[in-house]
């Protein structure tokens, strides 16, 4: 039996514990025991990763950049889901509304998710800024802060933003492409009533992160087991469906540039550390 590897994950939904119970059993069965610590927010998880209290963190994109910021760019992004790559966010409007292009948003109310949500706030606001629209100067920002600290993993704020659009409290809202698609499938969003006004540049989402001190031999052993999961295997498929993937892929960092630029423009870490 190998040495215990300590994992970290933010508990944003009860199903997270179910997912990690399945993952833990799989790793145990493959001679790589893991122990999972659940966190109420990413800030604590990042600190514990950098302090050596956990070995591997399942980080949001914002938590990844925070870990890099605090470590002097000394963390490694080692794995991610196939669905974490090349995501986009949409600016969504009512089809029968008056908004036909981005310039029409000037002096209007726009809804966003939690203020620490990369996909529903930070990246869309950064996108609008690059198109000449600054929050609370060129448009009024309506913030839907739900479960701060969980970086928008809990879609409550994003959904609340859409409800604001439905109730005509705002003229537009921001949402992740995957949520647009899933809300159409489950009937939450009627595509005959709403349209995509604009699309952000592509970005990457969650990533498994380690600090520079984590043994590369242990990392490679852990990765070999993670990558051996197969969607074709019925025993693996339940967890992969719950976690929203069909394949685990190597981690990459090129897809975090849109978020990095967005937090620089909005001075996010400086504002939150006041």
C-alpha positions in Angstrom: 0.0 0.0 0.0 1.4 3.4 -1.0 1.7 6.5 1.2 -1.5 8.3 2.0 -2.1 11.3 -0.3 -4.2 14.1 1.3 -6.7 15.7 -1.1 -8.8 18.9 -0.8 -12.2 19.7 -2.3 -14.7 22.5 -1.7 -18.1 21.1 -0.6 -20.4 23.3 -2.6 -23.1 20.7 -3.0 -24.0 17.4 -1.1 -23.2 15.4 -4.2 -19.5 16.4 -3.9 -19.1 14.0 -1.0 -20.6 11.2 -3.0 -18.3 11.9 -5.9 -15.2 11.8 -3.7 -16.3 8.7 -1.9 -16.3 6.9 -5.2 -12.9 8.4 -6.2 -11.4 7.4 -2.8 -12.6 3.8 -3.2 -11.1 3.6 -6.7 -7.7 4.9 -5.5 -7.7 2.6 -2.5 -8.4 -0.3 -4.8 -5.4 0.7 -6.9 -2.8 0.8 -4.1 -2.9 4.6 -3.8 -4.9 5.5 -0.7 -6.2 9.1 -0.5 -7.9 11.0 2.3 -10.2 13.9 1.3 -10.6 17.1 3.4 -13.7 19.1 2.5 -13.6 22.9 2.7 -16.2 25.5 3.0 -14.3 27.9 0.7 -11.4 28.0 -1.6 -9.3 30.5 0.4 -8.8 28.1 3.2 -8.1 25.2 0.8 -5.4 27.3 -1.0 -3.7 28.2 2.2 -3.7 24.5 3.3 -2.2 23.5 0.0 0.6 26.0 0.3 1.2 25.1 4.0 1.5 21.4 3.2 -1.7 20.3 5.0 -3.0 18.8 1.8 -1.0 17.4 -1.1 -3.5 17.9 -4.0 -6.3 20.5 -4.3 -9.2 20.4 -6.7 -9.1 24.1 -7.4 -11.4 26.5 -9.2 -9.7 28.6 -11.9 -9.7 31.6 -9.5 -8.2 29.4 -6.7 -5.5 28.2 -9.1 -4.5 31.8 -9.8 -4.7 32.7 -6.1 -2.4 29.7 -5.3 0.0 30.9 -8.0 -0.1 34.5 -6.7 0.7 33.4 -3.1 3.3 30.9 -4.1 5.3 33.0 -6.5 4.0 30.9 -9.5 5.4 27.7 -7.9 2.3 25.4 -8.2 1.7 22.8 -10.8 -1.5 22.2 -12.7 -1.5 18.4 -13.1 -4.9 17.3 -14.3 -8.4 18.5 -15.4 -11.6 17.2 -16.9 -12.1 17.2 -20.6 -15.1 19.6 -19.9 -12.8 22.1 -18.1 -11.1 23.0 -21.4 -12.2 25.7 -23.8 -15.3 26.9 -22.0 -17.0 30.2 -22.8 -19.5 32.4 -21.1 -22.5 34.1 -22.8 -24.1 37.4 -22.4 -27.8 36.5 -22.7 -30.7 38.8 -23.5 -34.5 38.5 -24.1 -35.3 38.0 -27.8 -38.1 40.5 -27.7 -36.0 43.1 -25.8 -34.3 46.2 -27.1 -30.8 44.9 -26.8 -29.4 44.0 -30.2 -25.6 44.6 -29.8 -23.2 45.4 -27.0 -23.5 49.1 -27.4 -27.2 48.8 -26.5 -26.1 47.8 -23.0 -24.9 51.3 -22.2 -26.8 52.8 -19.2 -28.7 49.6 -18.7 -28.8 47.1 -15.8 -26.9 43.8 -16.1 -27.0 40.9 -13.8 -24.0 38.8 -12.8 -23.5 35.8 -10.5 -21.4 35.8 -7.3 -18.7 38.4 -7.3 -16.0 35.6 -7.1 -17.5 33.6 -10.0 -15.0 33.4 -12.9 -17.6 32.3 -15.5 -20.6 34.4 -14.4 -18.9 37.6 -13.2 -15.1 38.1 -13.6 -14.6 36.9 -17.1 -17.8 38.5 -18.5 -17.1 41.8 -16.8 -13.5 41.7 -18.2 -15.0 40.9 -21.7 -17.3 43.9 -21.5 -14.5 46.1 -20.3 -12.4 45.2 -23.3 -15.4 46.2 -25.4 -15.6 49.6 -23.8 -18.2 48.9 -21.1 -17.1 49.5 -17.5 -19.2 48.3 -14.6 -21.1 51.1 -12.7 -19.9 53.6 -15.2 -21.3 52.5 -18.5 -23.8 50.1 -17.1 -25.3 49.3 -13.7 -24.0 46.0 -12.2 -26.6 43.9 -10.4 -24.6 41.4 -8.3 -26.2 38.1 -7.3 -24.0 37.0 -4.5 -24.8 33.4 -3.5 -22.4 31.3 -1.4 -19.4 33.6 -1.7 -16.1 31.7 -1.3 -17.2 28.9 -3.6 -16.2 30.7 -6.8 -19.5 30.2 -8.6 -19.3 26.4 -8.4 -22.7 26.6 -6.8 -24.8 28.0 -9.7 -27.2 29.8 -7.4 -25.9 33.2 -8.2 -25.8 32.5 -11.9 -29.4 31.2 -11.8 -30.5 34.2 -9.7 -29.0 36.4 -12.5 -31.1 34.6 -15.1 -34.2 35.0 -12.9 -33.5 38.8 -12.9 -33.6 38.7 -16.7 -36.7 36.6 -16.7 -38.4 39.1 -14.4 -37.2 42.0 -16.5 -35.2 43.5 -13.7 -32.2 43.6 -16.0 -31.7 43.6 -19.8 -28.9 41.0 -19.8 -27.1 38.4 -17.7 -24.0 36.3 -17.9 -23.8 32.5 -17.8 -21.5 29.6 -18.5 -22.1 27.8 -21.8 -22.6 24.5 -20.0 -25.3 26.1 -17.9 -27.0 27.6 -20.9 -27.1 24.1 -22.4 -28.2 22.2 -19.3 -30.9 24.8 -18.5 -32.3 24.3 -22.0 -32.4 20.6 -21.5 -34.2 20.7 -18.1 -36.6 23.4 -19.2 -35.3 26.2 -17.0 -34.5 28.3 -20.1 -36.6 28.6 -23.2 -34.4 29.3 -26.2 -37.3 30.7 -28.1 -37.4 33.5 -25.5 -33.7 34.2 -25.0 -30.7 34.6 -27.2 -26.9 34.9 -26.9 -25.8 38.4 -27.5 -22.1 37.9 -27.2 -19.6 35.2 -26.3 -16.4 35.6 -24.3 -13.0 34.2 -25.4 -12.3 30.6 -24.5 -11.1 29.8 -21.0 -10.3 26.7 -18.8 -12.0 25.9 -15.6 -11.1 23.6 -12.6 -7.7 22.0 -12.2 -5.9 19.6 -9.8 -3.1 21.6 -8.2 0.0 20.7 -6.3 2.7 22.8 -4.7 6.4 22.7 -5.8 7.2 20.5 -2.8 5.0 17.6 -3.8 7.0 14.6 -4.9 6.9 14.2 -8.7 7.1 10.4 -8.3 4.0 10.4 -6.1 2.3 12.8 -8.5 3.0 10.5 -11.5 1.7 7.5 -9.6 -1.5 9.3 -8.6 -2.0 10.6 -12.2 -1.5 7.1 -13.7 -4.5 5.9 -11.6 -6.6 9.0 -12.4 -6.0 8.6 -16.1 -6.9 4.9 -16.0 -10.5 5.8 -15.3 -12.6 5.1 -18.3 -16.1 6.2 -19.3 -16.5 2.9 -21.1 -16.3 1.2 -17.7 -19.7 1.2 -16.0 -18.1 1.3 -12.6 -16.4 4.5 -13.4 -19.2 6.1 -15.4 -21.4 7.0 -12.4 -18.8 9.2 -10.8 -17.8 10.7 -14.1 -21.4 11.6 -14.9 -21.8 13.2 -11.5 -18.5 15.1 -12.0 -19.4 16.1 -15.6 -16.7 14.5 -17.6 -15.9 11.7 -20.0 -12.1 11.8 -19.7 -9.4 13.1 -17.4 -6.7 15.1 -19.2 -3.3 16.6 -18.2 -3.5 20.0 -16.6 -2.6 23.0 -18.7 -2.3 26.7 -17.8 -2.8 28.5 -21.2 -6.5 28.6 -20.7 -6.3 30.8 -17.5 -5.2 33.9 -19.4 -8.7 35.4 -19.8 -9.3 35.2 -16.1 -5.9 36.5 -15.3 -6.5 39.5 -17.4 -10.0 40.0 -15.9 -8.8 40.0 -12.3 -6.0 42.4 -13.2 -8.5 44.8 -14.8 -10.9 44.6 -11.9 -8.1 44.5 -9.2 -10.0 41.6 -7.7 -7.4 40.3 -5.2 -6.5 43.9 -4.1 -10.2 44.6 -3.5 -10.9 41.4 -1.6 -7.8 41.8 0.6 -8.8 45.2 1.9 
